[in-house]
C-alpha cells in the first residue's frame, strides 16, 4: 500500500515519476491533482481539462509526459 492511499483512497491514482504529481478521479468523476507548491507543501485541486490526463484506453497519465510526446 502506498502512502498516498490515505490521501486518494483505494489506490486508483497515477503518481508521475517525472514531476512527482498525483492524479486521480474522485467518486463524482472529477479529476483531482496533487502537486507540491514552492514551499514543498501539497496542494490538491480539481483539474478542469481531463483530456490532458486520460489516455485513449481510459488510464491516467500526466500532462508533463504529454509535452515530450508532441
N, C-alpha and C positions, 0 to 999 in steps of 0.2 A: 504494500500500500504506500502511495506517495504522500509526502507531507501536504500536498495540495488537495488531497481528498477532503480535508477538513474545510477548505475554502470552497471547493467546487463540487462537493458531494460524492457521487458514485464513481468517479474516475473517468467520466466521459468528457475529457478535455484534451487539448493539444498543448504541450509545452515545447516552445520553439527552442531548438538548440543553438540557433544563430543569435537571436535578440533577447532570449530569456522570457518573452511574454507568454502568458497563458490565455487560452481562448476556450470557451465552452458555450453550448446552447443551454439556456435555462429551461425550466419546466414550461414556460409560456412561449418558447420558441425564440426568445430574444438572444442575440449573440453578445455575450459578456466577455470582456477582456480585462486582464490584469497586467499592468506594466509597473515598473519602478520609476518614480519621479526623480528629479535631480538630487533630492536628499536621500535616495535609495529607499523610499517608503512606498509600499504597494498602493496602487490606485486602481479601483475596479470601476469600469464604466461600460455603458451599452454602446456597441459599435453599430452605427446606422447602416453602413453598406456591407451587408452579409456576403455579397458575391465575392468580395476580396478574400474571404476566409473559408470558403467552401469549395472543394473540388467537384468536378463533374459527377464523381461517384458518391457524393454526399459526405465524404470525410472532411475533417477540418484541416486547414493549412494556415500558414501565417502570411500576411501581406509583405513581409520583408523578403520572403523567399520569391514571391512573385516578381519583384523588381529585377532579380537576376535572370529570370526566365524570359523577360521581354526583350 
